[in-house]
């Protein structure tokens, strides 16, 4: 039996990932950690109301084979740089350490194209920091997904992203060759890629830039 745990299941990519895993015959049990009831009942789905601020709650989680992290926010949404780093670094780091502790088979995470701990852009810097931390962990299979601008309908409206998506819709067809990886990518495509590469890729570390997802 293949079991999975998703952190960030109610988010843009995470919500698509839940559906992909539920529809896949390769996964028997999908656990989602949420702050409040969010999903319809399904025989393969286990929804846990989880207090992310209470680290002791992690001790009660049942071990799983595969861990997916789809957490992500913006400084504007989070309210501060510290709050942003908490969501995009501290929580993913905590669950990656848990995956290592339970001897999980894999840890998959969505970061961003341009992730670089040496970047002058705070967003990319934090994404780079979490990538570097996870790469050092003793987990048999680590998969890092670096999407460009994520396309598709969001539950929350981000004005800057709306402008960016409009521009990307126009530019995508002419972005070819080396520029192809900068094309906007739909959230569902990322979710599908995470499931596909988990099954197809071998053990060890894999980093997938946007056009490889």
Secondary structure, DSSP 8 states (H G I E B T S, - for coil): --EEEEESTTSHHHHHHHHHHHH-TT-SEEEEEESS--S---TTEEEEE--TT-GGGGGGS---SEEEE-----HHHHSSHHHHHIIIIIHHHHHHHHHHHTT-SEEEEE--TT--TT-SSHHHHHHHHHHHHHHTS--SEEEEEE-SSEES--SS--HHHHHHHHHHHHHGGG--GGGGGGS-EEHHHHHHHHHHHHHHS-SEEEEEEGGG-
